[in-house]
Amino acid sequence: MKIVRTIYLRGFSKSILWTVYRRSLLSLETIYYTNMLSGFATSLVQALEAAGTPTDDITIQEYVPTYMPRILNDVESAPLYSPAECGKEQLLIKMVSTCDIRDDETVLEIYEGGLSFTSIPIFRQRLCLIGTSYLCMNPVEHTLVMDNHSVHGPSATSSLSLNHGELSLDFVLEEGMDRLINTFSFGPTFSAIHSSSMDEDQIQVTLIRSCGNSSDSEGFTIYEGATRDHAIYSQTTCAAGVVNLYITRDLYTIVMTNSNGQVWAENSMVRIFYNSLLGSYRKVVVGAEESAVFALPEVIEAGAAWKYSSEAMVGTSWTTENVDWSLISEYPAISSITRYFRQSYTLSGTGFRSVIIQVKTNGGFVFYVNGVEASRFNLPAGEITATTQATELKESNVYRILRLSLDAYSAVNGVYEFAVEMHAAEGQIGQAEHFECSVEFTIYEQSLVANGVAQSNKAGMAAHSVENLFDASISTKYRVTVTSSDFPVEVTYTFPEGDEYTMNKYVLTNGDSISAACNTWKIFGRKNKDNDEWVMLDSQDNVEWSKANESLSFTVNNVDAFNAYMFQCSSVVNIDNEYNGNQLDMAEWILRIV
């Protein structure tokens, strides 16, 4: 049974508090109330008495803040300081602000509790100020008001991130909105289903809920497995705050609902953390409900022991057959051109769709999954033998990253065999062996756009460069002047050297004019810029756009990983348009793996 000694009553979610804690308040000592909830605190004690719970030692008292609000005026800069310490029950919240080109777009105010005509903010920022600031907050619900006096709406690059430990919440004021009222808390929240204690085979994850405008109709339930037989957590209405959940390494389903059949309000979300962000969920489909699945990642950590051999191998049978090599994590100095590493992993969960692999080297390698070559780095094309040297010695040992779809590799009873053959460059014999490899199985759809280089055969107009296609903002565009003879216009996105990602879905967003949107294109992938040709992965002809700044998703039948991808546009909707003729105008090209 969970020991509950303190309750903080807030103006939100009080109707479900009793449902949650009815059987877990035997050790309750203190009820703190805010927002004039003393009457409800008394009612709670009376309800406990009626249920036979001892209440003689329960104290009811008002929660009085022990800090002075930090208020920014029109000219002050964001404070770049961290308080030495907060009050005993308070939480230190780190706030990170980013701004678009319009610094007057977002006015921020944070209130403890609900919002009323007499509320005084504990934080106010009248201009969008880039920087980091800190607040001490009580572990109760707070209200964040975001105003845009010019009603332009900020871009996706203008936002507020609130952080406490590993937990974080991100808030934006969507385009065209003049005000959003959000509620959040880094203190405890409540549920209609109470998860009390952790079993030996369970792992603790942390859930944090934030609420947007009119979130009373929003609820969600988390079920164990892919069916809805066993619910482990539920909210019937949006209750901002934090709760710890205890789960196993298995598949879980989150079902998000809205009794009005609408999407969830902007900034209304559920985020789940396990060391880092495990998943962020928001209902974005009109209808009664929307569901998603999640699971704890299964990982072979960097630095883990691998089976090792420096004896020359012939063929690739060694990548899957039983071997009696030593299982070690500290390897001898390089004594042969090629060294061999093996690792087996059995998935305990289900539903995993992709894998992230990182190999540390300054030489060359071939990576195999279940006997199939998945990638090679810094090695020539063609047959590779035990005497094949790496093409060159790289300046430093860095991690080469592979993101692969598991659809390409057949596992037997959930077992995956990973094999790496490391090849030394000239002059490496006798040097230290720096091999490290990590493997992470993932269940989520992921964006592949990060740390790459964008290029085009047609330079963009001023302030409309090709990099804008990959900045996660539909407010910026890649816009070029074109005539019929300028096609095809080619955009390439190249990952860092040695990194190869499998792209099996992409999202294109057009620009401010339908007539200037690309409507016929091809998508290509390339392994290596030095000796590999472009491979066509997808083509679309005469695509119909219904509005400006529209996003369309396309699934690609691809299981291969590439170092670069190319978008080749061969025509726009109407090159002769009176107002936007002779232009190609696109906002985003997002590469994804699902």
VENKA-V131917 format. One record per residue. N is the residue number from 1. RES is the residue in three letters. PSI is psi in degrees with one decimal (none if undefined). Layout:
BEGIN
N/RES/PSI
N/RES/PSI
END
This chain:
BEGIN
1/MET/134.3
2/LYS/134.3
3/ILE/116.8
4/VAL/114.3
5/ARG/-22.9
6/THR/139.0
7/ILE/137.2
8/TYR/116.3
9/LEU/131.5
10/ARG/173.0
11/GLY/-8.7
12/PHE/146.5
13/SER/15.3
14/LYS/-24.5
15/SER/-21.5
16/ILE/1.5
17/LEU/-45.2
18/TRP/-37.3
19/THR/-38.2
20/VAL/-48.5
21/TYR/11.1
22/ARG/-37.4
23/ARG/11.2
24/SER/19.8
25/LEU/22.4
26/LEU/-22.7
27/SER/19.3
28/LEU/131.9
29/GLU/-37.9
30/THR/137.0
31/ILE/113.6
32/TYR/141.3
33/TYR/147.9
34/THR/169.1
35/ASN/41.8
36/MET/40.8
37/LEU/24.8
38/SER/-36.5
39/GLY/-41.2
40/PHE/-35.7
41/ALA/-42.9
42/THR/-41.6
43/SER/-36.5
44/LEU/-43.6
45/VAL/-42.4
46/GLN/-39.3
47/ALA/-37.5
48/LEU/-41.1
49/GLU/-43.3
50/ALA/-28.5
51/ALA/1.2
52/GLY/13.8
53/THR/129.6
54/PRO/133.1
55/THR/6.1
56/ASP/-32.0
57/ASP/9.7
58/ILE/129.8
59/THR/134.1
60/ILE/124.4
61/GLN/154.3
62/GLU/140.2
63/TYR/108.9
64/VAL/123.2
65/PRO/143.3
66/THR/22.4
67/TYR/161.1
68/MET/135.9
69/PRO/143.8
70/ARG/115.2
71/ILE/128.5
72/LEU/133.9
73/ASN/-167.8
74/ASP/-22.6
75/VAL/-12.9
76/GLU/149.0
77/SER/158.1
78/ALA/131.7
79/PRO/124.5
80/LEU/58.4
81/TYR/159.8
82/SER/124.8
83/PRO/145.6
84/ALA/-41.5
85/GLU/154.4
86/CYS/174.1
87/GLY/165.8
88/LYS/-43.1
89/GLU/4.1
90/GLN/164.7
91/LEU/139.4
92/LEU/117.6
93/ILE/126.8
94/LYS/128.2
95/MET/125.6
96/VAL/120.6
97/SER/136.2
98/THR/150.1
99/CYS/150.3
100/ASP/-167.7
101/ILE/-17.9
102/ARG/103.2
103/ASP/-7.1
104/ASP/9.5
105/GLU/-34.5
106/THR/122.4
107/VAL/127.5
108/LEU/137.8
109/GLU/137.5
110/ILE/128.6
111/TYR/143.9
112/GLU/130.2
113/GLY/-152.4
114/GLY/178.0
115/LEU/127.3
116/SER/176.3
117/PHE/-23.1
118/THR/3.2
119/SER/140.6
120/ILE/126.2
121/PRO/147.3
122/ILE/-11.7
123/PHE/135.7
124/ARG/134.4
125/GLN/113.8
126/ARG/-12.3
127/LEU/153.2
128/CYS/113.2
129/LEU/120.1
130/ILE/129.4
131/GLY/-173.5
132/THR/133.7
133/SER/167.0
134/TYR/144.3
135/LEU/143.7
136/CYS/124.9
137/MET/144.3
138/ASN/152.0
139/PRO/54.6
140/VAL/175.9
141/GLU/140.2
142/HIS/157.8
143/THR/128.0
144/LEU/120.2
145/VAL/126.1
146/MET/116.9
147/ASP/143.5
148/ASN/100.4
149/HIS/-27.8
150/SER/-8.6
151/VAL/28.1
152/HIS/-32.7
153/GLY/126.6
154/PRO/163.8
155/SER/176.8
156/ALA/-10.1
157/THR/-2.6
158/SER/117.4
159/SER/171.2
160/LEU/125.5
161/SER/127.8
162/LEU/131.6
163/ASN/135.2
164/HIS/109.1
165/GLY/-130.6
166/GLU/-9.5
167/LEU/144.3
168/SER/150.7
169/LEU/139.5
170/ASP/134.9
171/PHE/136.3
172/VAL/154.2
173/LEU/108.9
174/GLU/157.6
175/GLU/133.1
176/GLY/-6.9
177/MET/141.1
178/ASP/-17.6
179/ARG/138.3
180/LEU/138.0
181/ILE/117.6
182/ASN/148.4
183/THR/142.8
184/PHE/162.9
185/SER/138.7
186/PHE/10.6
187/GLY/-175.9
188/PRO/146.3
189/THR/-176.9
190/PHE/159.0
191/SER/156.4
192/ALA/-11.1
193/ILE/125.0
194/HIS/120.9
195/SER/111.7
196/SER/-47.5
197/SER/161.8
198/MET/127.9
199/ASP/169.5
200/GLU/-34.4
201/ASP/9.1
202/GLN/160.4
203/ILE/139.9
204/GLN/128.4
205/VAL/159.8
206/THR/130.7
207/LEU/135.6
208/ILE/134.2
209/ARG/133.2
210/SER/155.7
211/CYS/144.0
212/GLY/-161.6
213/ASN/133.6
214/SER/54.8
215/SER/8.2
216/ASP/-27.3
217/SER/1.6
218/GLU/130.0
219/GLY/172.3
220/PHE/156.3
221/THR/138.9
222/ILE/126.6
223/TYR/147.6
224/GLU/127.6
225/GLY/-169.3
226/ALA/-7.6
227/THR/179.9
228/ARG/39.6
229/ASP/-32.7
230/HIS/102.8
231/ALA/135.2
232/ILE/-15.4
233/TYR/144.8
234/SER/144.1
235/GLN/129.2
236/THR/-16.8
237/THR/161.5
238/CYS/118.3
239/ALA/103.5
240/ALA/140.7
241/GLY/-170.9
242/VAL/142.1
243/VAL/144.2
244/ASN/133.5
245/LEU/149.5
246/TYR/114.0
247/ILE/164.4
248/THR/173.9
249/ARG/75.5
250/ASP/-179.8
251/LEU/141.1
252/TYR/151.2
253/THR/129.1
254/ILE/124.3
255/VAL/116.9
256/MET/132.6
257/THR/160.5
258/ASN/116.3
259/SER/-17.9
260/ASN/-2.6
261/GLY/11.0
262/GLN/173.9
263/VAL/164.3
264/TRP/152.8
265/ALA/154.0
266/GLU/136.8
267/ASN/5.7
268/SER/118.2
269/MET/162.2
270/VAL/126.2
271/ARG/136.5
272/ILE/131.6
273/PHE/137.8
274/TYR/96.0
275/ASN/-47.7
276/SER/-173.7
277/LEU/121.7
278/LEU/-37.0
279/GLY/149.6
280/SER/129.0
281/TYR/137.5
282/ARG/135.1
283/LYS/115.8
284/VAL/5.6
285/VAL/131.8
286/VAL/135.4
287/GLY/178.0
288/ALA/-36.4
289/GLU/165.0
290/GLU/141.2
291/SER/158.4
292/ALA/160.1
293/VAL/152.8
294/PHE/163.8
295/ALA/156.3
296/LEU/138.2
297/PRO/144.6
298/GLU/131.2
299/VAL/139.3
300/ILE/112.9
301/GLU/150.5
302/ALA/136.3
303/GLY/-5.1
304/ALA/158.1
305/ALA/138.7
306/TRP/153.1
307/LYS/138.5
308/TYR/141.9
309/SER/143.6
310/SER/5.4
311/GLU/133.7
312/ALA/134.0
313/MET/149.8
314/VAL/133.0
315/GLY/-158.3
316/THR/9.3
317/SER/-27.5
318/TRP/-17.4
319/THR/-16.8
320/THR/-22.7
321/GLU/162.2
322/ASN/133.5
323/VAL/151.1
324/ASP/32.7
325/TRP/160.9
326/SER/139.4
327/LEU/106.2
328/ILE/161.0
329/SER/-12.9
330/GLU/119.2
331/TYR/150.6
332/PRO/165.2
333/ALA/156.5
334/ILE/118.9
335/SER/-7.1
336/SER/159.3
337/ILE/-41.7
338/THR/133.2
339/ARG/152.6
340/TYR/139.3
341/PHE/138.6
342/ARG/145.6
343/GLN/133.9
344/SER/145.3
345/TYR/131.7
346/THR/119.5
347/LEU/130.7
348/SER/-22.6
349/GLY/179.1
350/THR/166.5
351/GLY/3.5
352/PHE/138.2
353/ARG/-21.9
354/SER/172.8
355/VAL/139.9
356/ILE/121.5
357/ILE/135.2
358/GLN/123.8
359/VAL/125.0
360/LYS/124.3
361/THR/156.3
362/ASN/11.5
363/GLY/-133.9
364/GLY/163.2
365/PHE/157.9
366/VAL/131.2
367/PHE/132.2
368/TYR/142.5
369/VAL/118.2
370/ASN/41.9
371/GLY/-2.6
372/VAL/130.7
373/GLU/120.0
374/ALA/-32.4
375/SER/152.0
376/ARG/148.9
377/PHE/135.6
378/ASN/37.0
379/LEU/154.7
380/PRO/163.6
381/ALA/164.1
382/GLY/-161.7
383/GLU/137.2
384/ILE/130.5
385/THR/179.6
386/ALA/-17.4
387/THR/5.2
388/THR/119.3
389/GLN/154.2
390/ALA/149.3
391/THR/-40.3
392/GLU/161.3
393/LEU/117.8
394/LYS/156.9
395/GLU/-32.8
396/SER/159.5
397/ASN/115.6
398/VAL/162.0
399/TYR/126.9
400/ARG/131.1
401/ILE/131.4
402/LEU/132.9
403/ARG/111.7
404/LEU/146.1
405/SER/131.5
406/LEU/-12.3
407/ASP/-21.7
408/ALA/-9.0
409/TYR/117.0
410/SER/125.3
411/ALA/152.0
412/VAL/115.0
413/ASN/37.1
414/GLY/9.2
415/VAL/129.5
416/TYR/130.5
417/GLU/118.6
418/PHE/133.8
419/ALA/137.8
420/VAL/128.7
421/GLU/120.5
422/MET/132.4
423/HIS/127.9
424/ALA/147.6
425/ALA/169.0
426/GLU/130.5
427/GLY/-1.0
428/GLN/-16.8
429/ILE/130.8
430/GLY/-14.3
431/GLN/167.7
432/ALA/147.0
433/GLU/117.5
434/HIS/18.2
435/PHE/130.3
436/GLU/147.6
437/CYS/132.7
438/SER/149.0
439/VAL/128.0
440/GLU/120.5
441/PHE/134.9
442/THR/157.3
443/ILE/-4.7
444/TYR/152.3
445/GLU/132.8
446/GLN/144.6
447/SER/140.7
448/LEU/-0.8
449/VAL/105.4
450/ALA/127.9
451/ASN/14.0
452/GLY/175.6
453/VAL/125.6
454/ALA/134.9
455/GLN/158.6
456/SER/153.2
457/ASN/-2.4
458/LYS/117.5
459/ALA/142.0
460/GLY/161.9
461/MET/171.0
462/ALA/130.4
463/ALA/10.2
464/HIS/52.1
465/SER/168.1
466/VAL/-25.1
467/GLU/-24.3
468/ASN/-20.6
469/LEU/-15.6
470/PHE/24.0
471/ASP/10.3
472/ALA/29.6
473/SER/123.5
474/ILE/-4.0
475/SER/-21.0
476/THR/152.2
477/LYS/154.9
478/TYR/110.1
479/ARG/124.9
480/VAL/152.6
481/THR/130.2
482/VAL/153.3
483/THR/173.0
484/SER/-31.2
485/SER/-10.2
486/ASP/-15.3
487/PHE/149.0
488/PRO/146.3
489/VAL/126.7
490/GLU/130.0
491/VAL/126.7
492/THR/145.7
493/TYR/115.8
494/THR/128.3
495/PHE/165.2
496/PRO/156.6
497/GLU/130.4
498/GLY/-15.6
499/ASP/136.4
500/GLU/128.9
501/TYR/141.0
502/THR/119.1
503/MET/118.4
504/ASN/12.9
505/LYS/144.2
506/TYR/155.5
507/VAL/125.6
508/LEU/136.3
509/THR/126.6
510/ASN/179.4
511/GLY/-146.8
512/ASP/-10.3
513/SER/127.3
514/ILE/-38.2
515/SER/-27.8
516/ALA/6.4
517/ALA/140.3
518/CYS/134.8
519/ASN/-6.8
520/THR/124.6
521/TRP/169.4
522/LYS/151.4
523/ILE/133.3
524/PHE/158.5
525/GLY/152.4
526/ARG/134.7
527/LYS/-50.8
528/ASN/129.3
529/LYS/-20.6
530/ASP/-35.6
531/ASN/16.1
532/ASP/144.7
533/GLU/161.8
534/TRP/136.4
535/VAL/124.6
536/MET/130.1
537/LEU/-26.8
538/ASP/151.9
539/SER/143.7
540/GLN/134.6
541/ASP/133.7
542/ASN/50.6
543/VAL/136.0
544/GLU/120.7
545/TRP/137.4
546/SER/-18.1
547/LYS/166.4
548/ALA/153.1
549/ASN/37.4
550/GLU/140.1
551/SER/130.3
552/LEU/136.6
553/SER/144.7
554/PHE/130.9
555/THR/137.5
556/VAL/130.8
557/ASN/79.5
558/ASN/133.0
559/VAL/2.0
560/ASP/148.4
561/ALA/139.1
562/PHE/157.3
563/ASN/-18.7
564/ALA/150.5
565/TYR/149.2
566/MET/134.2
567/PHE/117.2
568/GLN/105.2
569/CYS/129.4
570/SER/-6.8
571/SER/159.1
572/VAL/170.6
573/VAL/-48.8
574/ASN/95.3
575/ILE/-15.8
576/ASP/13.7
577/ASN/141.5
578/GLU/-36.5
579/TYR/-35.8
580/ASN/27.0
581/GLY/160.7
582/ASN/37.3
583/GLN/145.7
584/LEU/124.5
585/ASP/109.6
586/MET/148.8
587/ALA/-44.1
588/GLU/144.6
589/TRP/105.3
590/ILE/122.7
591/LEU/136.0
592/ARG/157.8
593/ILE/131.8
594/VAL/none
END
